[in-house]
Amino acid sequence: MPCCAAIQIQSVSGQGDIDYLAPIIADAEAGFGGNLNAFELMKSMIEAVPQVYTTKTSCPVPKSVATLAVKCSYPPQKPSTNSSPPVWLPTFAACLPYFARTDAKPPTCSPTTWIAPGSVTGAAWVMKGILLLADVAAVFFLYRLLLHWKQPVANVLWYALNPLCIIECVGNLHFEGLMVACLLAALYALVRGYYFGAAVAFALSIATKLLPLLFLPFCIRRMGIAKSFVWLGWIGIISVALWWPIVSGAFLENFTQSIALYVRQFEFNASFYYVIREIGYSWKGYNIIRLVGPWLWGTVTIIIFLRALLERSRRWEDIPEVWLFAISTFLFFATTVHPWYALLPLVLSTLTPWRWPVLWTALIPLSYLTYAHPSFQENLGWTAVEYGAVLLFGGWEWQQRRLKKIAVL
């Protein structure tokens, strides 16, 4: 996958050389592959550096990096001079210092890199424990919301027992589970009128992933201008307190670069964007993601704000449905949609009549077939099956709801 991204970056930038380090470094910094994967990759690179440095090749590894690798090897090993390293090892070793940086991760993710620093396995198990507790909390608040709104409590099982949730959160250490737990806690607090508690939980959710920012306009409609102004002020103050310990010039630079890479250069398992990309190939003759990526984000922002302005309902009971609309709009227009991104639509759907996100969680693992290809080439046929089935089923659900409304009238 990083090799494909490197070729895409070269195609977009128009430069002659392909920089295979750029997407790999961005992946590790932004955590796109998950904390566990970043740890495992770092471990393998540290083990490889002593051999690369001591082998008689033109290896661009600084002596300080090689010394660090010898000290941090798991387990400590003697450098070998009998075998030549793969041709790509010197390149990986040269970018080793970049993987040691943790100044591009959100506040709730950064402390996990300080846990059990001498043991990759220990740190992984601590993070698994945190995410397991987050899943338990998510199920609890989801259950309480279903009871409060007199909906079938069995809906909680769509999330609690979903294989994608189990595998991607506790299994692969993606922090979407913590984001979902904090978001559900915030929603439950809002429903019960505990606005300060809701502000704390919402700020924690944003500090885990930025996606909950999409939902704020819909809260303003229900709280009114005066209350929402105070509430948003609390979120702002709490967010500053959460982000302040890790904010620095390097953090801001790396964080904005990660977002820029995500918007303008990364592409994986997209839907509408892939159609636009093919049109761009026919029209321009090259990949137009550099132009289309920011435009798509702007379009999503406008659509969400217009939906919030035009919404008539002020009931909290209806907010999961508009939140589902917001996150679905974002994901269907995104250039990169990893499987674990579907967890947020899934949990929101349990509070609504919609069930197409459940089908999506069953089909989105088809994107992993990319890694079965020797060159990590996406199979657009399977991508079409994934999104075609989801859109067809979602359209059928919309038609059934429309017919029921007509029958009532």
Sine and cosine of phi, psi and omega as CSV:
sin_phi,cos_phi,sin_psi,cos_psi,sin_omega,cos_omega
0.00,0.00,-0.73,0.69,0.05,-1.00
-0.87,0.50,-0.59,0.81,0.01,-1.00
-0.90,0.45,-0.66,0.75,0.05,-1.00
-0.88,0.47,-0.68,0.73,0.00,-1.00
-0.90,0.45,-0.61,0.79,0.02,-1.00
-0.89,0.46,-0.68,0.74,0.02,-1.00
-0.91,0.42,-0.61,0.79,0.03,-1.00
-0.90,0.43,-0.68,0.73,0.01,-1.00
-0.88,0.48,-0.69,0.72,0.01,-1.00
-0.89,0.45,-0.63,0.77,-0.01,-1.00
-0.91,0.42,-0.64,0.76,-0.03,-1.00
-0.95,0.30,-0.69,0.72,-0.07,-1.00
-0.96,0.28,-0.43,0.90,0.00,-1.00
0.98,0.18,0.13,0.99,0.00,-1.00
-0.99,0.16,0.38,-0.93,-0.09,-1.00
-0.97,0.25,-0.63,0.78,-0.07,-1.00
-1.00,0.01,0.54,-0.84,0.06,-1.00
-0.99,-0.15,0.85,-0.53,-0.01,-1.00
-0.99,-0.11,0.99,-0.17,-0.05,-1.00
-0.97,0.24,-0.17,0.99,-0.02,-1.00
-0.99,0.16,-0.55,0.83,-0.16,-0.99
-0.82,0.58,-0.81,0.58,-0.03,-1.00
-0.93,0.36,-0.48,0.87,0.01,-1.00
-0.93,0.37,-0.72,0.69,0.03,-1.00
-0.89,0.45,-0.69,0.72,0.00,-1.00
-0.88,0.47,-0.64,0.77,0.03,-1.00
-0.87,0.50,-0.73,0.68,-0.05,-1.00
-0.92,0.39,-0.64,0.77,-0.03,-1.00
-0.94,0.35,-0.69,0.73,-0.07,-1.00
-1.00,0.10,-0.21,0.98,0.01,-1.00
0.96,0.27,0.37,0.93,-0.04,-1.00
-0.87,0.49,-0.51,0.86,0.00,-1.00
-1.00,-0.02,0.05,1.00,-0.03,-1.00
1.00,-0.04,0.50,-0.86,-0.04,-1.00
-0.88,0.47,-0.63,0.77,-0.01,-1.00
-0.89,0.45,-0.69,0.72,0.01,-1.00
-0.90,0.44,-0.62,0.78,0.02,-1.00
-0.90,0.44,-0.67,0.74,0.03,-1.00
-0.88,0.48,-0.72,0.69,-0.05,-1.00
-0.91,0.42,-0.63,0.77,0.02,-1.00
-0.91,0.41,-0.68,0.74,0.02,-1.00
-0.88,0.48,-0.69,0.72,0.00,-1.00
-0.87,0.50,-0.72,0.70,-0.02,-1.00
-0.90,0.44,-0.61,0.79,-0.01,-1.00
-0.94,0.35,-0.63,0.78,0.02,-1.00
-0.90,0.44,-0.65,0.76,0.02,-1.00
-0.91,0.41,-0.50,0.86,-0.09,-1.00
-0.99,0.14,-0.48,0.87,-0.15,-0.99
-0.88,0.48,-0.71,0.71,-0.02,-1.00
-0.84,0.55,-0.67,0.75,0.01,-1.00
-0.90,0.44,-0.67,0.74,-0.03,-1.00
-0.91,0.41,-0.67,0.74,-0.09,-1.00
-0.93,0.37,-0.60,0.80,-0.09,-1.00
-1.00,0.03,-0.16,0.99,0.04,-1.00
-0.99,0.17,0.58,-0.82,-0.06,-1.00
-0.98,0.18,0.98,0.21,0.08,-1.00
-0.69,-0.72,0.18,-0.98,0.03,-1.00
-0.99,0.13,0.94,0.35,-0.08,-1.00
-1.00,0.00,0.81,-0.59,-0.05,-1.00
-1.00,0.08,0.58,0.82,-0.05,-1.00
-1.00,-0.04,0.85,-0.53,0.05,-1.00
-0.89,0.46,0.47,-0.88,-0.04,-1.00
-0.89,0.46,-0.59,0.81,0.00,-1.00
-0.89,0.45,-0.60,0.80,0.02,-1.00
-0.92,0.38,-0.68,0.73,0.01,-1.00
-0.90,0.43,-0.64,0.77,0.03,-1.00
-0.89,0.46,-0.69,0.72,0.04,-1.00
-0.87,0.49,-0.66,0.75,-0.03,-1.00
-0.91,0.42,-0.63,0.77,0.02,-1.00
-0.89,0.45,-0.65,0.76,-0.03,-1.00
-0.94,0.33,-0.53,0.85,-0.14,-0.99
-0.98,-0.20,0.13,0.99,-0.05,-1.00
-0.86,0.50,0.58,-0.82,0.02,-1.00
-0.84,-0.54,0.98,-0.22,-0.18,0.98
-0.99,0.17,0.19,-0.98,0.04,-1.00
-0.82,0.57,0.67,-0.74,-0.05,-1.00
-0.64,-0.77,0.44,-0.90,0.04,-1.00
-0.99,0.11,0.66,-0.76,0.03,-1.00
-0.88,0.47,0.59,-0.81,-0.01,-1.00
-0.95,-0.30,0.65,-0.76,0.03,-1.00
-0.88,-0.47,0.17,0.99,-0.11,-0.99
-1.00,-0.05,-0.36,0.93,-0.08,-1.00
-0.80,-0.60,0.51,-0.86,0.02,-1.00
-1.00,0.02,0.63,-0.77,0.00,-1.00
-0.97,0.24,0.34,-0.94,0.11,-0.99
-0.85,0.53,0.39,-0.92,-0.10,-1.00
-0.91,0.42,-0.37,0.93,-0.06,-1.00
-1.00,0.00,-0.18,0.98,-0.06,-1.00
-0.91,0.42,-0.67,0.74,0.04,-1.00
-0.85,0.53,-0.60,0.80,0.01,-1.00
-0.92,0.39,-0.71,0.71,0.04,-1.00
-0.89,0.46,-0.67,0.75,-0.04,-1.00
-0.90,0.43,-0.54,0.84,-0.02,-1.00
-0.91,0.41,-0.48,0.88,-0.03,-1.00
-0.99,-0.11,0.19,0.98,-0.02,-1.00
-0.82,0.58,-0.70,0.71,-0.04,-1.00
-0.86,0.51,-0.48,0.87,-0.05,-1.00
-0.93,0.38,-0.50,0.86,-0.04,-1.00
-0.97,0.26,-0.31,0.95,0.01,-1.00
-0.97,0.23,-0.21,0.98,-0.04,-1.00
-0.98,0.19,0.65,-0.76,0.05,-1.00
-0.85,-0.52,0.36,0.93,-0.10,-0.99
-1.00,-0.09,0.55,0.84,0.09,-1.00
-0.70,-0.71,0.19,0.98,-0.04,-1.00
-0.97,-0.26,0.52,-0.86,0.03,-1.00
-0.90,0.44,0.25,-0.97,-0.11,-0.99
-0.85,0.53,-0.65,0.76,-0.05,-1.00
-0.97,0.24,-0.28,0.96,0.02,-1.00
-1.00,-0.05,-0.54,0.84,-0.08,-1.00
-0.86,0.51,-0.71,0.71,-0.03,-1.00
-0.87,0.49,-0.41,0.91,-0.03,-1.00
-0.92,0.39,-0.38,0.93,0.02,-1.00
-0.98,0.22,-0.20,0.98,0.03,-1.00
-1.00,-0.09,-0.16,0.99,-0.06,-1.00
-0.98,0.20,0.72,-0.69,0.03,-1.00
0.69,0.72,0.86,0.50,-0.08,-1.00
-0.88,0.47,-0.37,0.93,-0.01,-1.00
-1.00,-0.02,0.00,1.00,-0.07,-1.00
-0.62,-0.79,0.92,-0.39,0.06,-1.00
-0.90,0.44,-0.69,0.72,-0.01,-1.00
-0.89,0.45,-0.67,0.74,0.01,-1.00
-0.88,0.47,-0.70,0.71,0.01,-1.00
-0.90,0.44,-0.63,0.77,0.00,-1.00
-0.89,0.45,-0.66,0.75,-0.01,-1.00
-0.94,0.35,-0.57,0.82,0.07,-1.00
-0.89,0.45,-0.70,0.72,0.01,-1.00
-0.92,0.40,-0.59,0.81,0.07,-1.00
-0.88,0.48,-0.63,0.77,0.03,-1.00
-0.90,0.44,-0.67,0.74,0.02,-1.00
-0.88,0.47,-0.71,0.70,-0.03,-1.00
-0.95,0.31,-0.49,0.87,0.09,-1.00
-0.91,0.41,-0.69,0.72,0.07,-1.00
-0.89,0.46,-0.61,0.79,0.04,-1.00
-0.90,0.44,-0.65,0.76,0.03,-1.00
-0.90,0.43,-0.64,0.76,0.05,-1.00
-0.89,0.46,-0.69,0.73,0.02,-1.00
-0.90,0.43,-0.64,0.76,0.02,-1.00
-0.88,0.47,-0.70,0.72,0.02,-1.00
-0.89,0.45,-0.65,0.76,0.00,-1.00
-0.89,0.46,-0.78,0.62,-0.04,-1.00
-0.93,0.37,-0.56,0.83,0.07,-1.00
-0.90,0.43,-0.66,0.75,0.05,-1.00
-0.89,0.47,-0.69,0.72,0.00,-1.00
-0.91,0.42,-0.61,0.79,0.03,-1.00
-0.92,0.38,-0.65,0.76,0.03,-1.00
-0.90,0.45,-0.65,0.76,0.07,-1.00
-0.90,0.43,-0.70,0.72,-0.05,-1.00
-0.88,0.47,-0.63,0.78,-0.04,-1.00
-1.00,-0.09,0.16,0.99,0.06,-1.00
0.82,0.57,0.70,0.72,0.09,-1.00
-0.97,-0.25,0.33,-0.95,-0.02,-1.00
-0.86,0.51,0.86,-0.51,-0.04,-1.00
-0.93,0.36,-0.29,0.96,0.04,-1.00
-0.91,0.42,-0.29,0.96,0.03,-1.00
-0.87,0.49,-0.41,0.91,-0.01,-1.00
-0.88,0.48,-0.43,0.90,-0.03,-1.00
-0.94,0.34,-0.42,0.91,0.06,-1.00
-0.85,0.52,-0.53,0.85,0.02,-1.00
-1.00,-0.07,-0.73,0.68,-0.13,-0.99
-0.88,0.47,-0.61,0.80,-0.07,-1.00
-0.97,-0.26,0.18,0.98,0.00,-1.00
-0.95,0.32,0.82,-0.58,-0.03,-1.00
-0.85,0.53,-0.57,0.82,0.00,-1.00
-0.89,0.45,-0.64,0.77,0.02,-1.00
-0.90,0.43,-0.71,0.70,-0.04,-1.00
-0.91,0.42,-0.69,0.73,-0.08,-1.00
-0.96,0.28,-0.72,0.69,-0.16,-0.99
-0.99,0.17,-0.49,0.87,-0.03,-1.00
-1.00,0.07,-0.98,0.20,-0.02,-1.00
-0.92,0.38,-0.57,0.82,-0.04,-1.00
-0.94,0.33,-0.83,0.56,-0.08,-1.00
-0.98,-0.21,0.09,1.00,0.10,-1.00
0.87,0.49,0.67,0.74,0.16,-0.99
-1.00,0.02,0.72,-0.70,-0.15,-0.99
-1.00,0.10,0.21,0.98,0.13,-0.99
-0.85,0.52,-0.52,0.85,0.02,-1.00
-0.88,0.47,-0.67,0.75,0.04,-1.00
-0.93,0.36,-0.63,0.77,0.05,-1.00
-0.87,0.49,-0.71,0.71,0.00,-1.00
-0.89,0.45,-0.69,0.72,-0.01,-1.00
-0.87,0.49,-0.71,0.70,0.01,-1.00
-0.92,0.40,-0.62,0.79,0.00,-1.00
-0.91,0.41,-0.68,0.73,0.04,-1.00
-0.91,0.41,-0.60,0.80,0.07,-1.00
-0.89,0.46,-0.66,0.75,0.03,-1.00
-0.90,0.43,-0.67,0.74,0.00,-1.00
-0.91,0.42,-0.68,0.73,0.02,-1.00
-0.89,0.45,-0.65,0.76,0.03,-1.00
-0.91,0.42,-0.62,0.78,0.04,-1.00
-0.90,0.44,-0.68,0.73,0.00,-1.00
-0.88,0.47,-0.61,0.79,-0.01,-1.00
-1.00,0.06,-0.06,1.00,0.05,-1.00
1.00,0.06,0.24,0.97,0.03,-1.00
-1.00,-0.04,0.99,0.16,-0.18,-0.98
-0.94,0.35,-0.60,0.80,0.00,-1.00
-0.93,0.37,-0.69,0.72,0.06,-1.00
-0.87,0.49,-0.61,0.79,0.04,-1.00
-0.91,0.42,-0.62,0.79,0.02,-1.00
-0.90,0.44,-0.66,0.75,0.01,-1.00
-0.89,0.46,-0.75,0.66,-0.03,-1.00
-0.91,0.42,-0.63,0.77,-0.01,-1.00
-0.92,0.39,-0.65,0.76,0.03,-1.00
-0.90,0.44,-0.62,0.78,0.05,-1.00
-0.91,0.42,-0.61,0.79,0.03,-1.00
-0.90,0.43,-0.68,0.73,0.04,-1.00
-0.92,0.40,-0.58,0.82,0.00,-1.00
-0.94,0.33,-0.25,0.97,0.06,-1.00
-1.00,-0.01,-0.78,0.63,0.08,-1.00
-0.63,-0.78,0.52,-0.85,-0.06,-1.00
-0.99,0.16,-0.15,0.99,-0.10,-1.00
-0.84,0.54,-0.60,0.80,0.00,-1.00
-0.86,0.50,-0.25,0.97,0.08,-1.00
-0.86,0.51,-0.46,0.89,0.02,-1.00
-0.89,0.45,-0.38,0.92,-0.15,-0.99
-1.00,-0.05,-0.21,0.98,-0.10,-0.99
-0.88,0.48,-0.65,0.76,-0.01,-1.00
-0.85,0.53,-0.52,0.85,-0.03,-1.00
-0.97,0.24,-0.41,0.91,0.06,-1.00
-0.96,0.29,-0.58,0.82,-0.01,-1.00
-0.87,0.49,-0.65,0.76,0.00,-1.00
-0.85,0.52,-0.61,0.79,-0.08,-1.00
-1.00,0.06,-0.45,0.89,-0.05,-1.00
-1.00,-0.03,-0.37,0.93,-0.10,-1.00
1.00,0.04,0.31,-0.95,-0.10,-1.00
-0.90,0.44,-0.73,0.68,-0.10,-0.99
-0.90,0.43,-0.80,0.61,-0.02,-1.00
-0.91,0.42,-0.64,0.76,-0.03,-1.00
-0.92,0.39,-0.54,0.84,0.03,-1.00
-0.89,0.46,-0.71,0.70,0.03,-1.00
-0.91,0.41,-0.69,0.72,-0.04,-1.00
-0.90,0.44,-0.70,0.72,0.03,-1.00
-0.91,0.41,-0.53,0.85,0.08,-1.00
-0.89,0.45,-0.67,0.75,0.07,-1.00
-0.88,0.48,-0.70,0.71,0.01,-1.00
-0.87,0.49,-0.66,0.75,0.01,-1.00
-0.89,0.46,-0.70,0.71,-0.01,-1.00
-0.91,0.42,-0.71,0.71,0.00,-1.00
-0.91,0.42,-0.63,0.77,0.02,-1.00
-0.90,0.44,-0.65,0.76,0.05,-1.00
-0.88,0.48,-0.67,0.74,0.01,-1.00
-0.90,0.44,-0.58,0.81,-0.01,-1.00
-0.96,0.26,-0.64,0.77,-0.09,-1.00
-1.00,0.08,-0.42,0.91,-0.13,-0.99
-0.83,0.55,-0.69,0.72,-0.05,-1.00
-0.88,0.48,-0.39,0.92,-0.07,-1.00
-0.94,-0.35,-0.09,1.00,-0.04,-1.00
-0.97,0.26,0.74,-0.67,0.08,-1.00
-0.39,-0.92,0.08,-1.00,0.04,-1.00
-0.87,0.48,-0.66,0.75,0.01,-1.00
-0.91,0.42,-0.65,0.76,0.00,-1.00
-0.88,0.47,-0.75,0.66,-0.03,-1.00
-0.88,0.48,-0.65,0.76,0.01,-1.00
-0.90,0.43,-0.74,0.67,-0.04,-1.00
-0.93,0.36,-0.63,0.78,-0.03,-1.00
-0.92,0.40,-0.70,0.72,0.02,-1.00
-0.93,0.38,-0.57,0.82,0.05,-1.00
-0.91,0.41,-0.63,0.78,0.02,-1.00
-0.89,0.45,-0.68,0.74,0.02,-1.00
-0.91,0.41,-0.65,0.76,0.02,-1.00
-0.89,0.46,-0.65,0.76,0.06,-1.00
-0.89,0.46,-0.66,0.75,-0.02,-1.00
-0.90,0.44,-0.64,0.77,-0.09,-1.00
-0.98,0.18,-0.66,0.76,-0.23,-0.97
-0.94,-0.35,-0.10,0.99,-0.10,-1.00
-0.67,-0.74,-0.52,0.86,-0.04,-1.00
-1.00,0.09,0.61,-0.79,0.09,-1.00
-0.52,-0.85,0.73,-0.68,0.00,-1.00
-0.24,-0.97,0.78,-0.63,0.11,-0.99
0.80,0.60,0.66,0.75,0.01,-1.00
-1.00,0.06,0.19,-0.98,0.00,-1.00
-0.90,-0.43,-1.00,0.06,-0.04,-1.00
-0.89,0.45,-0.53,0.85,-0.01,-1.00
-0.88,0.47,-0.62,0.78,0.00,-1.00
-0.90,0.44,-0.56,0.83,0.07,-1.00
-0.91,0.41,-0.71,0.71,0.02,-1.00
-0.89,0.45,-0.62,0.78,0.00,-1.00
-0.88,0.48,-0.67,0.74,0.01,-1.00
-0.91,0.42,-0.61,0.79,0.07,-1.00
-0.89,0.45,-0.64,0.77,0.02,-1.00
-0.89,0.45,-0.65,0.76,0.05,-1.00
-0.87,0.49,-0.66,0.75,-0.01,-1.00
-0.95,0.33,-0.56,0.83,-0.09,-1.00
-1.00,0.08,-0.75,0.66,-0.09,-1.00
-0.98,-0.19,-0.44,0.90,-0.03,-1.00
1.00,-0.01,0.10,1.00,0.03,-1.00
-0.47,-0.88,0.12,-0.99,-0.02,-1.00
-0.95,0.30,0.83,-0.55,-0.09,-1.00
-0.98,-0.21,0.41,0.91,-0.04,-1.00
-0.86,0.51,-0.55,0.83,-0.02,-1.00
-0.87,0.50,-0.54,0.84,0.02,-1.00
-1.00,0.00,-0.66,0.75,-0.12,-0.99
-0.97,0.24,-0.59,0.81,-0.06,-1.00
-0.80,0.61,-0.84,0.54,0.02,-1.00
-0.89,0.46,-0.57,0.82,0.01,-1.00
-0.90,0.44,-0.65,0.76,0.03,-1.00
-0.90,0.43,-0.66,0.75,0.04,-1.00
-0.88,0.47,-0.66,0.75,0.05,-1.00
-0.89,0.45,-0.64,0.76,0.03,-1.00
-0.89,0.46,-0.69,0.73,0.01,-1.00
-0.88,0.47,-0.69,0.72,0.01,-1.00
-0.86,0.50,-0.71,0.70,-0.01,-1.00
-0.90,0.44,-0.70,0.71,-0.02,-1.00
-0.87,0.50,-0.70,0.71,-0.04,-1.00
-0.92,0.40,-0.68,0.74,0.01,-1.00
-0.92,0.39,-0.62,0.79,0.06,-1.00
-0.91,0.43,-0.65,0.76,0.03,-1.00
-0.89,0.45,-0.63,0.78,0.01,-1.00
-0.92,0.39,-0.63,0.78,-0.01,-1.00
-0.94,0.35,-0.58,0.82,-0.07,-1.00
-1.00,0.02,-0.12,0.99,-0.03,-1.00
-0.93,0.38,0.68,-0.73,-0.03,-1.00
-0.99,-0.13,-0.57,0.82,-0.08,-1.00
-0.94,0.35,0.63,-0.78,0.10,-1.00
-0.89,-0.46,0.21,0.98,-0.02,-1.00
-1.00,0.09,0.68,-0.74,0.05,-1.00
-0.91,0.40,-0.45,0.89,-0.02,-1.00
-0.89,0.45,-0.41,0.91,-0.03,-1.00
-1.00,-0.04,-0.12,0.99,-0.11,-0.99
-0.94,0.35,-0.52,0.85,0.06,-1.00
-0.85,0.52,-0.55,0.84,-0.03,-1.00
-0.94,0.34,-0.65,0.76,0.01,-1.00
-0.96,0.27,-0.52,0.85,0.12,-0.99
-0.90,0.43,-0.64,0.77,0.06,-1.00
-0.89,0.46,-0.64,0.77,0.06,-1.00
-0.88,0.48,-0.69,0.72,-0.05,-1.00
-0.90,0.44,-0.77,0.64,-0.05,-1.00
-0.94,0.34,-0.54,0.84,0.04,-1.00
-0.92,0.39,-0.67,0.74,0.05,-1.00
-0.86,0.51,-0.70,0.71,0.00,-1.00
-0.88,0.48,-0.73,0.68,-0.08,-1.00
-0.95,0.32,-0.59,0.80,-0.01,-1.00
-0.96,0.29,-0.35,0.94,0.06,-1.00
-0.98,-0.18,-0.06,1.00,-0.06,-1.00
-0.96,0.28,0.43,-0.91,0.06,-1.00
-1.00,0.02,-0.31,0.95,0.01,-1.00
-0.72,-0.69,0.84,-0.54,0.00,-1.00
-0.72,-0.69,0.99,-0.13,0.05,-1.00
-0.98,0.18,0.39,-0.92,-0.06,-1.00
-0.81,0.58,-0.64,0.77,-0.06,-1.00
-0.94,0.34,-0.19,0.98,0.07,-1.00
-0.92,0.40,-0.39,0.92,-0.05,-1.00
-0.97,0.25,-0.12,0.99,-0.04,-1.00
-0.93,0.37,-0.58,0.81,0.00,-1.00
-0.93,0.37,-0.74,0.68,0.13,-0.99
-0.85,0.53,-0.59,0.81,-0.01,-1.00
-0.88,0.48,-0.78,0.62,-0.07,-1.00
-0.92,0.39,-0.57,0.82,0.04,-1.00
-0.94,0.35,-0.55,0.84,-0.02,-1.00
-0.92,0.40,-0.43,0.90,0.00,-1.00
-0.92,0.38,-0.31,0.95,0.03,-1.00
-0.99,-0.14,0.13,0.99,-0.02,-1.00
-0.73,-0.69,0.11,-0.99,0.08,-1.00
-0.98,0.22,-0.17,0.99,-0.09,-1.00
-0.97,0.26,0.65,-0.76,0.02,-1.00
-0.79,-0.61,0.07,1.00,0.03,-1.00
-0.89,0.45,-0.51,0.86,0.06,-1.00
-0.89,0.45,-0.48,0.88,0.05,-1.00
-0.90,0.44,-0.69,0.72,0.05,-1.00
-0.89,0.46,-0.62,0.79,-0.02,-1.00
-0.89,0.46,-0.65,0.76,0.02,-1.00
-0.91,0.42,-0.41,0.91,0.05,-1.00
-0.99,0.17,-0.48,0.88,-0.09,-1.00
-0.99,-0.15,-0.44,0.90,-0.10,-0.99
-0.91,0.42,-0.42,0.91,0.11,-0.99
-0.88,0.47,-0.21,0.98,0.09,-1.00
-0.86,0.51,-0.40,0.91,0.00,-1.00
-0.90,0.43,-0.39,0.92,0.02,-1.00
-0.94,0.35,-0.22,0.98,0.07,-1.00
-0.89,0.45,-0.30,0.95,0.07,-1.00
-0.82,0.57,-0.63,0.77,-0.08,-1.00
-0.98,0.20,-0.12,0.99,0.08,-1.00
-0.99,0.15,-0.29,0.96,0.01,-1.00
-0.99,0.13,0.69,-0.73,-0.04,-1.00
-0.82,0.58,-0.57,0.82,-0.01,-1.00
-0.97,-0.25,0.28,0.96,0.02,-1.00
0.82,0.58,0.72,0.69,0.00,-1.00
-1.00,-0.01,0.77,-0.64,0.02,-1.00
-0.93,0.36,0.65,-0.76,0.10,-0.99
-1.00,-0.09,0.98,-0.18,-0.07,-1.00
-0.92,0.38,-0.32,0.95,0.08,-1.00
-0.91,0.42,-0.71,0.70,0.05,-1.00
-0.93,0.38,-0.56,0.83,0.06,-1.00
-0.89,0.46,-0.65,0.76,0.04,-1.00
-0.91,0.42,-0.64,0.77,0.06,-1.00
-0.88,0.47,-0.71,0.70,-0.02,-1.00
-0.84,0.54,-0.84,0.54,-0.09,-1.00
-0.97,0.24,-0.51,0.86,0.04,-1.00
-0.89,0.46,-0.71,0.71,0.01,-1.00
-0.90,0.43,-0.67,0.75,-0.01,-1.00
-0.90,0.43,-0.70,0.71,-0.01,-1.00
-0.93,0.38,-0.62,0.79,0.03,-1.00
-0.91,0.42,-0.71,0.71,0.00,-1.00
-0.92,0.39,-0.65,0.76,0.06,-1.00
-0.89,0.45,-0.63,0.77,0.07,-1.00
-0.90,0.44,-0.63,0.77,0.05,-1.00
-0.90,0.44,-0.67,0.74,0.04,-1.00
-0.88,0.47,-0.67,0.74,0.02,-1.00
-0.88,0.47,-0.67,0.75,0.01,-1.00
-0.90,0.43,-0.65,0.76,0.02,-1.00
-0.90,0.44,-0.66,0.75,0.03,-1.00
-0.91,0.41,-0.62,0.79,0.02,-1.00
-0.90,0.43,-0.67,0.74,0.02,-1.00
-0.90,0.43,-0.60,0.80,0.03,-1.00
-0.91,0.41,-0.63,0.78,0.03,-1.00
-0.91,0.42,-0.64,0.77,0.02,-1.00
-0.91,0.41,-0.63,0.77,-0.01,-1.00
-0.90,0.43,-0.60,0.80,0.02,-1.00
-0.92,0.39,-0.62,0.78,0.02,-1.00
-0.94,0.35,0.00,0.00,0.00,0.00
